[in-house]
Amino acid sequence: MKFTNEMQLKFLSKSPNEAFSRVVVAAFAAQLDPTLEEIADIKTAVSEAVTNSIIHGYEDTIGYIEIMGKLFDGGLIVQIMDRGKGIANLEEAMQPLYTSKPELERSGMGFTVMQTFMDEVEVSSSINEGTKVTMIKYIGSKKEMRNI
């Protein structure tokens, strides 16, 4: 796969940066001329991944979240990485409605939302090393060709 453009972003795991990150990724993806729905999907998925890093990865501490984006002919790859506490049981965490923080009234739908709005989602995590979420969104005719 040949990439046509790339970007990297690094910011503190503070809640206001969640909105900043989704706007940056959406602006980067705009080079592919996506529909408004495709942009909304990307923003929603990025928002969920960054929020997970802030709330679960770093809990009550501040660390860095890194986003790497790559454009290719017909799509976007975006990786959201933290160096937080990691996920002890990834299979359990990926289940709809699972939350490790029920006291925060979280719905436990973060990974499900990412999987719903992006075409491919892969999650890797190691205890005390962090979590990486890799998502792919196919844009326009390339998406239609993949569904044939």
KELODREN-410437 format. One record per residue (C-alpha): x, y, z. Coordinates in pm, 1 decimal, padded with zeros to 6 digits. Layout:
N
((X; Y; Z))
...
This chain:
148
((00000.0; 00000.0; 00000.0))
((00142.7; 00334.0; -00104.2))
((00074.9; 00628.5; 00126.5))
((00000.5; 00967.8; -00025.3))
((00039.0; 01169.0; 00294.4))
((00116.4; 01118.4; 00663.1))
((00082.5; 01312.6; 00987.4))
((00168.8; 01274.7; 01354.7))
((00016.8; 01445.9; 01654.9))
((00115.8; 01423.5; 02022.3))
((-00076.0; 01586.2; 02306.9))
((-00144.9; 01557.9; 02678.1))
((-00421.9; 01326.3; 02796.6))
((-00651.3; 01610.0; 02901.1))
((-01021.8; 01605.6; 02817.4))
((-01021.8; 01927.8; 02607.2))
((-00772.3; 01763.4; 02372.1))
((-01028.9; 01500.4; 02270.0))
((-01219.0; 01758.1; 02061.5))
((-00891.7; 01896.9; 01924.8))
((-00776.1; 01551.9; 01812.9))
((-01094.0; 01462.1; 01626.1))
((-01092.5; 01793.8; 01438.4))
((-00727.0; 01749.2; 01339.2))
((-00785.8; 01397.2; 01206.1))
((-01100.5; 01508.2; 01021.6))
((-00912.0; 01797.2; 00860.0))
((-00636.1; 01558.9; 00755.3))
((-00889.3; 01310.3; 00610.5))
((-01060.5; 01592.8; 00417.8))
((-00786.6; 01560.6; 00154.5))
((-00968.0; 01245.4; 00036.9))
((-01288.6; 01443.3; -00032.7))
((-01505.8; 01231.4; 00200.0))
((-01877.4; 01277.2; 00248.8))
((-02004.0; 01453.2; 00560.3))
((-02114.0; 01113.4; 00689.5))
((-01764.3; 00969.2; 00641.6))
((-01609.9; 01266.7; 00824.7))
((-01861.1; 01225.3; 01109.2))
((-01774.0; 00854.0; 01131.7))
((-01401.1; 00929.9; 01155.4))
((-01454.0; 01201.1; 01416.9))
((-01672.5; 00974.3; 01629.3))
((-01427.1; 00683.2; 01620.8))
((-01126.8; 00904.3; 01700.8))
((-01321.5; 01065.3; 01984.8))
((-01397.0; 00723.3; 02137.4))
((-01036.5; 00603.1; 02110.3))
((-00890.1; 00921.1; 02260.7))
((-01149.5; 00925.3; 02539.7))
((-01058.5; 00564.7; 02625.9))
((-00691.3; 00663.5; 02651.4))
((-00771.8; 00958.6; 02877.2))
((-01016.3; 00782.5; 03109.1))
((-00888.4; 00426.2; 03113.5))
((-00529.9; 00439.5; 02994.3))
((-00409.1; 00717.8; 03217.7))
((-00690.9; 00726.1; 03475.9))
((-00598.5; 01002.0; 03720.8))
((-00257.1; 01077.1; 03571.6))
((-00146.3; 01279.1; 03272.0))
((00049.9; 01123.8; 02989.8))
((00083.7; 01161.3; 02617.0))
((-00150.3; 01037.1; 02347.4))
((-00008.7; 01002.6; 01999.0))
((-00202.2; 00991.7; 01675.3))
((-00053.6; 00884.3; 01347.5))
((-00254.8; 00923.7; 01029.9))
((-00177.3; 00792.9; 00684.4))
((-00370.6; 00855.5; 00365.6))
((-00373.1; 00611.8; 00077.4))
((-00565.5; 00601.8; -00246.6))
((-00917.3; 00552.3; -00116.9))
((-00874.9; 00562.0; 00255.9))
((-00730.8; 00660.5; 00589.1))
((-00538.0; 00466.2; 00850.5))
((-00536.8; 00625.6; 01193.8))
((-00356.1; 00494.8; 01501.5))
((-00422.0; 00623.7; 01851.7))
((-00157.1; 00520.5; 02105.0))
((-00104.3; 00575.8; 02474.5))
((00158.2; 00454.2; 02717.7))
((-00090.3; 00410.1; 02999.6))
((-00177.6; 00112.8; 03214.6))
((-00289.5; -00115.0; 02929.9))
((-00589.1; -00344.6; 02915.5))
((-00576.5; -00657.9; 03131.9))
((-00839.9; -00853.9; 02939.0))
((-00873.3; -00718.4; 02586.5))
((-01136.9; -00972.5; 02482.5))
((-01359.2; -00870.7; 02774.2))
((-01297.7; -00498.6; 02714.0))
((-01409.2; -00534.2; 02351.5))
((-01750.8; -00670.6; 02453.4))
((-02047.2; -00433.7; 02412.2))
((-02159.0; -00272.8; 02739.2))
((-01844.6; -00376.6; 02928.9))
((-01697.8; -00095.0; 03135.9))
((-01426.4; -00097.3; 03396.3))
((-01563.4; 00226.3; 03539.9))
((-01937.5; 00184.6; 03604.6))
((-01920.1; 00458.7; 03869.9))
((-01860.0; 00709.0; 03587.4))
((-02183.4; 00603.1; 03419.8))
((-01998.9; 00500.1; 03105.5))
((-02190.9; 00294.1; 02853.6))
((-01907.6; 00053.9; 02770.2))
((-01964.8; 00100.6; 02398.0))
((-01635.9; 00266.2; 02295.3))
((-01488.1; -00023.2; 02099.5))
((-01827.6; -00113.1; 01953.2))
((-01870.1; 00244.5; 01830.6))
((-01523.2; 00236.7; 01672.0))
((-01606.0; -00090.9; 01497.2))
((-01939.8; 00046.2; 01377.8))
((-01805.0; 00367.7; 01226.8))
((-01474.7; 00245.1; 01082.9))
((-01422.1; -00033.2; 00829.9))
((-01142.9; -00209.3; 01019.7))
((-01037.2; -00185.1; 01385.4))
((-00746.0; -00358.6; 01553.8))
((-00652.5; -00315.6; 01919.3))
((-00332.0; -00424.1; 02090.8))
((-00245.4; -00363.7; 02453.6))
((00015.0; -00458.2; 02711.0))
((-00008.2; -00408.7; 03085.9))
((00191.2; -00102.7; 03200.8))
((00299.5; -00034.5; 02842.0))
((-00015.9; 00105.9; 02685.9))
((-00269.9; 00052.3; 02412.5))
((-00271.7; 00106.0; 02036.7))
((-00591.5; 00129.4; 01834.3))
((-00551.5; 00106.9; 01456.4))
((-00853.0; 00199.0; 01244.7))
((-00908.5; 00209.0; 00870.9))
((-01179.7; 00401.0; 00689.0))
((-01232.8; 00348.7; 00317.6))
((-01361.4; 00657.5; 00140.9))
((-01602.3; 00679.5; -00152.2))
((-01576.2; 00438.3; -00444.5))
((-01297.1; 00235.0; -00281.9))
((-01537.1; 00139.0; -00004.6))
((-01804.4; 00037.7; -00253.8))
((-01552.2; -00179.0; -00442.5))
((-01454.2; -00359.6; -00118.5))
((-01817.1; -00454.5; -00054.2))
((-01861.4; -00635.0; -00386.9))
